Amino acid sequence: MLKLTNPFLEEIKECQKRDHKLMEKLVLINEGKETDFGVDENGVVRYRGRVCVPDVPELRKMILEEGHRSGLSIHPGVTKMYQD
């Protein structure tokens, strides 16, 4: 099994277990009735290879804030753009 590399993946994985919609998809995956959704080698539910972020407002906020702080952000803000 591969080690989780993204710091949010472990948190996402734990929160996915409490998301009723994702757990319904997990049942369909296990029954072979769902092809777009799957579970990766780390146990994280994915949709067409993309991580399914559960409906947990605090988690979503953390992910969005991290994305905005990242150097790869599309629009880092006026001050940072000016400095760059």
Order of alpha helices (4+ residues) and beta strands (2+ residues): alpha-alpha-beta-beta-beta-alpha-alpha
